[in-house]
Amino acid sequence: MFIYSIRASTLKFFACILLCVTVLAVLLTLGTPESVYAAADGKEINYGGMKTNEDRVAFIESFGIKVKPEPKSEESFTMPDDFDRVILGYNQIQKAQGLDLTKYTRKRVTHYAYEVTNYDTDGPVYVNLLVYRNKIIAADISSASDGGFVNALTEFDRTKLK
């Protein structure tokens, strides 16, 4: 007869090793916070590295959108702790493109609004970017005119571009 015994400390050791390997695999899959990507139209979008106005304009133009080179407005604010119904709805739009505002509560962010010059509609259209530490945390294209819209930057009606 053959008897084999395992001590509890041996089981704990192998469980810790397995846990560490799993955590490492997840971290390697997700990447670093500065390299957030989302898939849109078969291409990957890098939301990081937005240090200058030129970087932000180039990011917007990568979607085929032409904007005036200087932002129409630029303002900093602190993201609230509790999101109301409006912000929760806006966050759903952001989640559709791989972004999530809930990670940035109580953080100081900057809002940039760029006027779009090649969108076929009545009234002005803007691209809005929320930036935290040189990383875009929210992006949309919107119109405040009658029958206006707010869409994720990755999911707008491209047939309206001139």
Secondary structure, 3 states (H helix, E strand, C coil): CCCCCCCHHHHHHHHHHHHHHHHHHHHHHHCCCCCCEEEECCEEEECCCCCCHHHHHHHHHCCCCCECCCCCEEEEEECCCCCCHHHHHHHHHHHCCCCCHHHHCCCEEEEEEEEECCECCCCCEEEEEEEECCEEEEEEEEECCCCCEEEECCCCCHHHEC
